[in-house]
Amino acid sequence: METLALLDAQLREFAEGVAEDSYAVWLGAGISLGKLPGLQGVAGAVLEHVRSQIDHTNPECAFKLCLDNMLGLVVLNVAQRAEIDYAAPAASWRPIEEIEKQLVSRYGTMLDQAPASKPLDYLVWEGVQVVARYANPATTPGPEHLGLAALIMEGVASDSSSANWDDLIEKAVRILDGSTSSVLQVRVLPGDVQNNLRRARLYKFHGCAALAGQNEPVYRPRIVAREAQIHGWADKPENQVIAGKLLDLAISKATLMLGLSAQDTNIQEVFVKARTQLPASFPTHPPAVMVSENNVGTHQRSLLQNFYRNDYEGQTAEINAASLVKSYARSLLPSLWLYVLCAKLAAMLDKATPGLLPADRDRLRFGLMQLRNLAAGAADPNDHEGFMLKALHVAGRALRLFTRGRLPAVGHGIYTPLSDKGLTQTLEDPHLDTDGLVELSLALALLGRGVQEGHWTCVVNDTANAKAGAIALSGVTSQSEVFFAASAHAAAQIFAQGHVADDDDAIMIHSFEVPARAARHPTSAPGRTGKLSLREFSVSSIARNAISLDTLLRQFKAEMVL
């Protein structure tokens, strides 16, 4: 809730930019710290691997010399060095934590100390254990990966760049869109850029562990970690195509950095070149660089100096403050997903209610925000991942029933996007007037207004139950499942699939006219039961010629009968 409050207020321009697909997302190791070891853990693993290979009978052992070289990169006093025993596990060394911390800032140099006679990438491939550690099938995406996948599905994160080897973003997209998803293209090789059939792109400029595991000869050389690989990276022939694409992103889109320290020189060089070609003046609209941190780091500060080279010296504090999101990816990306959904629906209200005064439409927008905030408030602060999986499933199920009237088959993914384009492009879609989304936005806004005015409350329903609607409402007289139908076909399928029947205490809100049905669909014996049966009505019909929100809400409430 705190992050949504930030997005609604001081970070609103940034959030609006995300909703327009104005930002390229740049990912670093920090985005996966909840799932994978950070660089400190990697440093410890490499040290232990090399130590375990030492032949203690050979004073010239290549692995001993390799370990000597790595430890030569850290500053320790005489007493600390005396406590290092090559015969004992590295984890037992008294100064191991200090050693690991220092190696984090020198990890590229550390990984360049391959033992003699071993391949140059030996410490990366065998020491880090890239494939086993970063492409483990058992490692599941976290809330940050699921949140980014949802933004990708919604068409507002069409370009992402990652310095990470893991495949958690790809896994998250497959959870949302199914195992055969064709939404996201991973770009590692130069030839990958010639495939433009997918609507989102993920540039893994340091390589991909999963692909390296599947095709070692092709993708192992693309795993970048050593200092010799990072220095001059963009100028090497094998990297120039991908580097050119990254440069284009740094020029053509604003930048959102998530878990990225920007310490690697190849990343810094991209942004230096970008600002040389197209300098930025502070402030920019939307903000040119946003960093998902509580404070601007040392290397991020250098990046901001390059972005705002003519302004930074005189406006350092202002630029640093304007560039901070002050929310980490695990909270920021799920919150941005909720913000984008609400923003798209809110933007459609002008089309849904052209006769209402602007103040009334603002009240409707607050109704949408009410539902959004209720959803966010249901999150367990100790289980962001569980919340995202459930929220994506609930939203995807509701939209699937709305558009098609039936649930997807197993393996088809848990999510259906509201639209697959940014906000402005969604509003310009030629099918918007006929796909029922405009009317859905109004129905949801009226439901939210009803909650705000105390006419009903939202109740958590069980989506494992086929009879569960998109939302459950509890009113004065009953608790009812609420379904939305974009078309007569979707409505017919909702009945045919057994989600609703005529004698259910349920509400079917149609985007357009309520279709005539040839047969009734009872599920129980006829007779007086004292309970409410199905209510059906068209939201566009009651909104037609509406000039007052109060009158519109009274009509809506009368149809709901709660």
N, C-alpha and C positions, 0 to 999 in steps of 0.2 A: 504494500500500500504506500509506503514511503517513496518508493521509486516512481510509482504512478503519479503521486502528488508532485514530484519534481518534473515529470514529463508534462503535466498539465500547467505548470507555472513557469519557473525560471528556465526550464529546458524545453519549452514548448516549440521554439523555432527548430531546434534540433530534431525533436520528435516528428514535427511536420515534414522535415526533410527526409527522414527515414520513410515515412508513409508515401513519399513521392519517388522512392528508389533513388534518392540523390546521393546516397553514401555507398562507398566501397568499404567493405568490412575487412580489416587486416587483423589476423589472428596470430597470437603467440602462445607459448607454452602455458601461460597463466590460465588460459581458458579451460585447460584439461587437468589442472592440479588436483581436482577432486577425484579424478579417475586414474591418473598416470603419475609416475614420479616426476618431480621437478628436476632441474639441472643439478641440484645438490645430490639428489638420490642417484642420478646418472653418474656423477663424478665418483661417488662411493662404489657403485657397481663396477666401473672401469678399473678403479684401483684394486679392488678385490680380485677381479678376473686376472689382471696381470700378476698380482702377488701369488695367486694360486698356481701359476704356470712356472714359477721360478725353480730352477735346479740349484739347490743350495750347495751342491758339491762343486759347482762350476762358477768361479768368481767372475768369469766373463759372460755369464748367461745373458742372452739378449733381453730376456724379460726383466732381469734384475736391473740392467742398464736402462730399460724403458721406465721402470718404476722410479729409478734415481732421477731421470729426466723430468718426470711428472712432478715429483716432490720438490724438484729444484725450482718449480714455478711459484712455490708458496714461501711466504716469509714466516719462519719459526725461530724461536730462540734456541739456545743450546740445550736447555732442559727439555723442551718439547721434542726436539729431534732425537734425543736420547730415549724417549718413550716410544719410538717407532720400532717395532720388531717385525721384520719381514717373515718370520716363521709363524707369526700369529695372525689371525684374521684381521683385516683392516678395521672392521667395526669395533675391535677391542682396543685399538690405539687410543690413548688418552686424548691426543689433540685432533682426532678424526673430524670432529664437527668443524673446527677451525680450518682444517685442510680443505674439506668439501666446500665451505663457504668461499674460500679464496679461489678455488678452481672454477666456481661458477662464472666468475668474470673473465676467466682464462680458458674456458672449456674448449674453444676452437684450437688454441695452442696445445692444450693437453691431448686432444685427439689426433694431433699431428705427430705425436711421439711414438709412432709404430715401431715394434721390435724389428731389429735387423732381419732381413730375409723374408719378412711378412709383407703382404700388400699394404699400400699406403693407407687404405681404409680399414685396416685390421681392427683397430680399436673401436671403430664405429660399428662394424659388422659383427665382430665377435665379442668385443668388450661391452658395448652398449646392448647387444642382442636386439637389434632394431626390430626385426620381424616378430620375434617371440614377445617382446615387451610392448610394442606399439601396434601390432596387428593381431592381438589376442582375441579370438572370437568371443571369449567370455566377458570381455570388457564392454559394458553397455554405455550408451550416451547419457550424459548428465542433463540437467535442466537447461544449461546454456546451449548445448548442442541441439536439443529439441526445440528451444526457442528460436535459434537461428534457422533450423530446418523449416519451422512454421513461417518465418519471414520469407524464406526462399519460396515456399509454396504460395504465399500471398503475393509474390512478384515484387517485393520491396527490398530484396537482398540479392539482386541478380548477379552481382560481382563480388566475390570474396577472394582474398589472398591469404594463404596460410604458410607460416614457417614451420608448422608441425608435421611430423611424419604419420601421426595416427589417422585412422579412418572413422573417427567418431561422428563427424558431420555427415559423411556418406551413410553410416549406419542409421543415423537419426532420420535422414530423408527416406530411407527404405522403410523405417517403421511407419512414417506418416503416409507415404505414397505407395508402399508395396515393394515386394522384392524385385519386380521388373520395372521399377520407376525409371522414367526417361526425362525427369525434370532437370537434374544436375549433371553437368559434365565436369569431370576432373581433368585438369590440364597440367601435365608434367613435361611431356615431350614437345619439341617445337611443332611437330606435325599436328598435335592436338588442336591447335588454334584454327585449323582449316575445317573442323567440324563445328558447324553453327546450328545444329538441329535442336539443341536443348535450350531452354529459356534461362538457365542460370549456369554460371561458371565458377569453379573453384580452382584457383591457381595455387598449386602446391610446389612452390619454387625451391623448397629444400627437399623435395622428393616425397614418396609415398611408401610406407612400410608394407602395406597390404599388396600393392602392385609389385614391389620388390620380391615379396614372398611368392607371388604367382609367376613372375618372370624375372628371375635374378639377372641373367645376362643383359637385359635391356634396362631394368630399373635400378639395379644396385649402383651403377655409376651416377645415377641422379640423386642419390642420398647425399645431401650437403650438410657438413658439420665442421669439417676441418678448416683451420684458419687459411690454409693455402687455397681452399676452394672458395672461401668467402671473399677474400681480398681480390678485387678486380673481377668479381663474379659477372657483372653485367657486360663486360667487354670480351669475355671468352666466347668464341664462336658458337659453342653448344648452348649458350644461355641467352644469346642476343634476342631471339624471338620472344621468349617468355619475359625477358627484361623489358622489351619494348611494350608488351602488353601491360606490365605493371606500371611503367612510366605513363602510359595512356590513362590508366585508372587514377594515378596520382594527379594528373592534369585535369581530367574531365569530370571527376567526381570528388565530392568532399570525402574526408577520411574519418572512419571510426576505428580506433585501435582498441582491441580487446585482449588483455593479457600479453601484450607485446611491449617489451622493454625498449625495442629499437636499438639495441646495442650492436647488432651486426652491421658491419660497414656496407654490406650489399643493400640493405634496406635504406640506410642513410643516404647512399649514393642515388637511389631512385628518387627520393624526395628533393635532394639538392638539385638534380637535373630538372625535375618538374618545376620547381620554383624559379629556376633560371629561365625556363622557357615561358612561364606564365606566372609572374610575381603576384602575390596577394597583398592587399592592404587591409589592415584591421579597422573595423570589424567586417567580416564577410557574412553573407546571407544565403543559405544557412551557414553556421560556423564551419570553417574550412577543415578544422581538425578537432575531433573530440576523443578524449582519452578516458577509458573506463578505469579510473584509479581514484584514490582519495587525495593523492598528491602527484604533481608532475615530477617524473623521475629525471635523472641526470641526462640520459640519452634522449628522452622525450623533449627535454628542454632544448637540446641542440636542434632537434627536428623543428620545434616551434620557431626557433631563431631563423632557421632557413626558410620556413613558410612565410614569416612576417619580417623579413630581413631589414626592411626600412622602418618598421614600427616597433620592433621588440624592445630595443634598448630603452625607449622612452615610455613604454606601456607594458613592462614586464609583468607586473602584478595583475593588471587587467586581462592580458592575453592568457596567462596561466589559469586564472579563475574562470574565464569564459570557455576554456578548452577542457575543463574537468566535468565529467558526468557524476562523479562521486557515488557510483554504484557499480558493483562488480557484475561480470557477465551472467552469473547464475541468477541474479535478480533482474538485471537490466533487460536481457533478451526476452524472457517471458513477459515482462512488463511492456516492452515494445510491441510484442505480438498482440496483447490485449488492447493497447493503445491504437494500433493500426486497424484492428477489427472495428473498434468503436468509431474511429475517424472516418472510415469508409462508409459505415452505416449513417453516421451523422451528416456526411456530405450529401447523401441521397435524400435527406428530408426536404430540401428545397424543391425537389421534383415531386415528392409525395404530397406536399401541402402548399401549393403555390398561392392559395388564398389566405393563408394565415399570416398574421403580423410577424415580423422578425422576432419580437419578444416571445411569442408563442412557440416559434420554432426553436428558440434557445431553450425554452422549458422542456421541449421534447428531447433536445440533445442532452440535457441534464438527466432525463429519464434513461437514455442509453448509458450514460456514465454510471447511473445507479446500478444497473444490471452488471456492468463491467466491474465495478468496485465490489459488488457482492461476490462475483466469481473470484476476484483476487483475494478477498477476505477469507475465502474457504481454504486457502493454501496453508499447509502445515509447515511452519518455519523450519522444522527438522526433516522435512521430506519434500524438497522442491521437485525432485525428479518424479516422485509419485504423483504430486499435484499436476505436473505438466502432462504426464501420460494420461491421467484421468480427464483433465480439461480438454486436451486435444481430441480424445475419444468422444467426449460429450458433444463438443462443438462439431466435430466431423460427422458424427451420427445424426445430429439435428439437421445439418445442411444436406446430408445425403438423403434423408427422408424428405426434406423440403424440395429438393430438385428432382429426385427420381422415385421417391416413395418406397424404396427398398434399401436394405443394408448391403454393403459390399460382401462379396464372398471372402472366405478366409484367405489371407495372404495379400489382399488388395490394399492394405494400409488403413490406418485409423483416422485419417484426416481428409477433409474436403475443404478447400479454400473458399472463402467468400467470393474472391475474384483472384485472378492470377496476374494482375497488373497493379501498378501504383495508383494512388488515389485519383489524380486527374485523368489518367488514361482509362480508369474504370468508369468515371463519369462520362467519358466520351465514347464508350463502347456502344456501337449501334444497336446492340441487342438489349441494352439496359431497360428500355421501356417495355419490353415484353418478357423478360426472364423472371419477373416477380420480386427481384431484390429490393427495388424501391419500396414496394408495398410491405415487404418484410421489415425494412428499416422502420417504417411507421408503426407496425404492429408491436415491435419490440420496444420502441420508444414509449408507446402508450402503456405497455405492461410496466415499464420502469416508472412512468408517472403514477400509475396506480399503486405501486409499492411506496413511492414517496408520499402519496396522499393517504395511505393507510387503507386502501380498498382491499388489498390482498397482500400476501407474503409469498416469497419464493421458498420452495421446499426441495430438499435434495431427493432426487428419485433414483431408482435402481435401473441403470441402463441395461443390465443383464436381463431384465424383464422385457419381453417383446411389447408389452403394453405401455412401456414408459414413453412419454412424449419428449419433445425438445426441452420442455421445462414443466415443472409441477408448481401449481399455485394453490394456496389455501386461503379461502375467503370466509365470509360469515356463515354460509350454508353448506359449503362442501370443499373438498380438496380434489382438484381435477388435473389431469394430464393435458397439456396443451401441445397441439401439433400445428405445423405450418405447411401449406401446400402451394407450390409455385404455379401449378397447372392442374387441369382436370386429370391428366394422366398420372401425375404424382399422387393426387388424392385417391384415385382409383387403386393405385398400387398399395397405398397405405392400408386401405380396406382389404385388398386381396391378400396381402401378406400377413393379415391378422393382427396388425398393430392397434386397430381401433374397430369398434363395432357400434351399431346404432344405440344399443342399450348401455354402453359404457358411460361412466361419468367423465366425459372428456370434452375437449373443445378443439374444433378444427377451424383454423383461421386461414381462409383462402386469400391469395393475393388478388385474384380476379373473381368473376362471378362464381357463385356456388353452382357446380354442375348438377344437372338432374341425373339421378341414378335409377336404373331399371329395377333393381332389387334391393331389398333391405338386408341388413347384415346383423341380425341379433345373435347374441351368444348365450342367452338364457331364455327360460320359458316366458311367454307373455304374461302380462298381469300387472296389477298395481304393486309396486315395490317400495314406493316412498323415496326412491333415490332419483337423482337427476340422470337424464340420458344425454346422449351426444348433442352438443350445440355446434352448429356450423354457420359461419357468416363470412362475408367478403369485406376485407378491410378497405379496399378501394371504393366499394359502394358507399360505405358510411363516411368516407373521407371526401367523396365527390361534393364539390361546392362548399366545403367546410370553410368558415371564416373565423371561427372561434375555437380555441383549444378546449375550453371548458365544455362547450356543447359537444365537441367531438369525443371527449373523454367520457361524457355521460352516455352517449350512444354506444360507445365501445363497452362500457361497464354493463349496460343493459343487455348487450348481446352475450357477454361472458357469463352472467348469472352465477356468481360465486357467493 
